[in-house]
C-alpha cells in the first residue's frame, strides 16, 4: 500500500531579500526580492508528494491573498488540503529573510496563526478514512496539539496499527518541545544548531559548544531518548543514527548554491521516502543528499525536479 503522510505545522510565504553588498553605513541598497511559498510542513508535504507518496497537510492560513495562493499551490501539486483551515482573525504566516554579502541572514517572522492548529476529532476521522500511515510534524505547533498528536500515535500503536512519526526540530528556540515525547518519535530531524540547543537544554553540553559529527555525538544525542535521528551539518555533511548504528556522510555539493532554505527539509523528505519502506540506511542517506543538493540550486524551497524515478536514477 502506498504510504500516506500527513504533514502538520507551518505553511507560509517567505519574502527573501538579498544584496551582494554589505555596508553598515547604508540604509538602502540594490538587490533582489523574491516571494516564494515556504514553511516546514508545506515543504515536507510538497517534497513527499513529488516523490510519489500520498500527501496531506494540516495547518492554518489567513483569509487573505497569501492564504488563497498557498492553498492553490498545494492543491495544484497534488497535496490534499482538506485539513488546511482558514483563520477568521489572523493573517497567513510571513517570514522575511534578509541577507547581505557573505554575512549570516536575519529573519523576522509572524506566525501566530499557527496557534490555531488543532488535532481534533475531524483530523482523527480524516486519518482513519484516508488510511494515513505517517505524520511529519514540525515544532511550530501549540503544546496541546503536540500532546494530542502523540497521545493519538500511542493509542493507535497499542491497537496494533501502523502510525509512523517524523518530528522536525524546526528551530533552536523551540526544538525542546518534542523532548517529552522522544520515546514515541520514530525519526527525529534537526540541524547542528538545533542539536546543540537540545543538548544544552538537557544539560549534556555547555552553552556555546560547537558540535562535531562523530560517533561520540551520536552516543550523546541518543541520551535524549530519540531512537533514530538525523543531524545535518551543512557543508560538513550529515550524521544519521539508526538501529544503534552511526553513519556519517559528506554532502553532495552542487556546482552552485543558490539558496540554502529548504535543503534540510529536502534531505529529511528523501531519507523518509526510503526509511518508511525499510530501505537500507546508506541508501536512504543517498536519497536525502540528492534531494538536498537539488534544492540548493533553486530559489524555491521545493525543487520542481524531484520525483521517485529521478531519485532512483540519480547518483552522487
N, C-alpha and C positions, 0 to 999 in steps of 0.2 A: 504494500500500500504506500502511495506517495505521502511523504511527510507533510504535515500541515503545521506551520509555525505561526503563532500569534505574537507579534511584536508589540510591547507595551511601554509607552513612555513618550519621549519628546518628538514633536513634529514642529518645524519652524521654518522661517525664512531667514537665510544668512545674508547679511549685507557685508560684502568683502571689499575693503578699500586697501589699495597698495600703492605706495610711491617708492621708486628706486632710490630716492634721495632723502637723506636724513640731515636736518639742520635744526637744532633746537631753538634757534632764534626766529625761525619762520613759522607763522601760524597757518599759511596757505601753501600748498604745493601741488604740482601736477602729478597725476597718477591714473589709476583705473578703479572703477567701482562696478562690482558685479552683484546682482541679486540672484541667489540660487536657493532651491529647496534644500532644507537641512533637517537636523535632528537625529539623534541616535536611533530611535525606534523607526523613523522613516527610512534611514539608511539601511538598517538591518532588513526591514520588510522589502525594500526595493531590490537589494542585493540577492536575497534568498529567492525572490520571485524570478529574477533573471537567471538564477542558477537552476530553475526548474521546479522548485518546491511550491506547494500551495502556501499562500502568504496572506495574512490578515493583520490589521492594525487596530490597537485600542489606544486612543488619545483624544484630546480635545483641542479644537481650534476656535477662533473667534468668528463672529458674524460680520466678516469683512472681506475685502478682496483677496487678502493673503490666504485666509481660510478656504475660500472658494477655489483659489488656484491650487493649493496643496491637495485638496480633495480630488480635483480633476486630474492632477498629475499622478497621484497614487492609483486611482481607478483606471486611468489610461494605461498604466504599466501592468495591469492585471492583479493589483493588490485589492483584496476585499476591504471596503471601507464602511461596512455595516456598523462597526463599533467606533467609528471616527465621529465623535459627538461635537455639537456646536454650543458654545457658551452664550448665554444671554447677556452677560455683563462684563466679560473680559475679552481682550484682544488676542489675536494669534501671537504665539511666541516669536520674538525677533532677537536675532543675535547680530551684533555689529562688530566686525573684526577689522582692526586697523594695523597694517604692517608697514614699516618704513625701512628701506635698505636691508641690512642683514640683522637688524635688531629684532628681538622677540616681539611677536604680535601681541596686541592688547585686545581685550574683548569686553564689551558692555552688552548685557542681555536683560530681557524682560520676559520671564516665562511663568508668571504666576498663574496663568490659565491651566497649567498642568496640575495644580492643586485640585482641580475638579475631576481628575481621572479616578473612576471608581471601579472596583472589581465586584460587581453586584450580581443579582440573580439573572439579569439579561445576558451578562457576559458568560456566566456558567452555563446557561441554556445554549448559547451560541457554541461554546466549546463542545458540548455534548452532541448537538445537532450536526455540526460540521466536522466532527471527529478530529478536533485539534489535538495533536500529539506532542507539541512542544511550545514553550513560551520563551521569548527573548526579551529580557527585562532590563531597562536602564534605571538608574538610581534617582532620577528626577521625580519619582512618584512620592505621594504622601505616605507617611509612616503607616497609616491604617491600611492603605491599599497594598503596600508590600506585605503586611501581616496577613491580609485576606488571601493574597495570591499563594503564599507559602502554606497557609492552612489548607487551602484547596488542593495544592500539589500533594501534601502529606496524606490527605484523605483519599485522593484518587489512587495513590500508590498502595495504600493499605487495602484497597479493594482489588488489587491485582492488575490494574490497568496501567498503561504507559503514559507518563507525563514528564517529559524532559524539560529541565530548566537551565537556560543560559542566563547568567547575571553579568551585566556590564557595570564596571565601577563608575564610569561616566565622567567624574571629575574628582580631584584630590579632596575637596572640602565635603563631598557627600559620599565618598566611597565606603565609609564605615557603616552606612545604613543597612547594608546587607549582612554584616557580621553576625547578627543574632540567628541568621538562617543558613549559615555556611554549610552545615551538615545536609541541607536539603538542595544545595546547588550542585547540579551535575557537571557544569563547566563554568568557570569564572574567568572573565577577561578584564585586563587593565593594562595601563602603560606604566613605565618605570616611576613616574611621579605619583601616580595613584597608588602603586605598590608601596612606595616609600611612606606615603601618608598613612596607609593602613598599618604598616609595621610600627610607625611612630605612635599611632593611636593606641595600639595594643601594648606599647612599652617594650617592643622587641628590638628596636634600634633607636639611637639618639636622634634628636632633631637635626636635619641637615645632612643626613647620611646619603652618600651617593651609592646607588646600588650597582653591583657587578653581576652580569648574567652568568651565574655558575651554579654548580650543584649545591653549594652551601646556601645560596639564596633560596633555591628550591626547597631545601630542608627547613629553612627558617620560615618561609612563607606558608608551608604546609601546616605549621603550628596554628595558623589562624582557623583551620578546620575545613578548608576547601579541599576536596579530594582530587579534583582535576582543575588546572588553571593555565592561563596564557598570560605572559608578561611581555609586552612589546617594548623595544628599546630604540626605535627609530633606526638611525644609521648603524647601530651596534647589533641589530638583528632581533631575535625573539627567543624567549625561554618558555618551554612548554613542559608541564609536569602532568603526566597521565599514568594511571595504574601503578603508581610508585616509581615510574621511570622518568628521568630528566633528559630533555632534548634541547639542544642549543644550536640555532641555525643563523647564518648570516642573511641579511636581506637580499632580495633580488633588486639591485639598484638600476633604475631606468636611466636612459641617456640624459634625460632632463626631468627635473622635478618641478612641476608647475604649481602644485598646491598640496599641502600635507593633510588638510582637513578631510576626514572621511576614510583615510587609509587604514586606521586602526579598526574601524567598523568593517571595512572590506576584508581585512585579514580574518577577523572573527567569523564573518559570514562564510568565507571559503573553508575555513577549518571546520566550522559547524556542519557545513554541507556534507563533508566526508565523515565526521566523527559520529553523527547520529546514525549512520549506516554501518558502523563498525569498521571503517576503512583504517588501515594501519596508520599510526600516528605520524610517521615521517611523510606519508602521502598527504595527510591532512594539512601538515605544515606547508607542504609544497602548494597545495590549493590556496591556502591563505596568503602565502607570499606572492603568488601570481596575481591574485585579486588586488592586493595592496599595491603592487608595482603598477598595475594598470590604472588604479585610482590616482596615484601620484602624478599621472601625466595628464590630468584634466582639471579644469577649474570647477567642474561639477563635483558633488560629494559622492555620486554613484556613477561608475563608468558605464556607458551605453554598450560597451563591447562584451560585457560579461554574459556568459551562457554556459550551460553544462557541457555542450560539445566543445566550445572554446577552451574551457578549463581542462578537459581531458586531453586535448591536443597540445596544450602549452607546456613548454619546458622551461627550465631555469634560464 
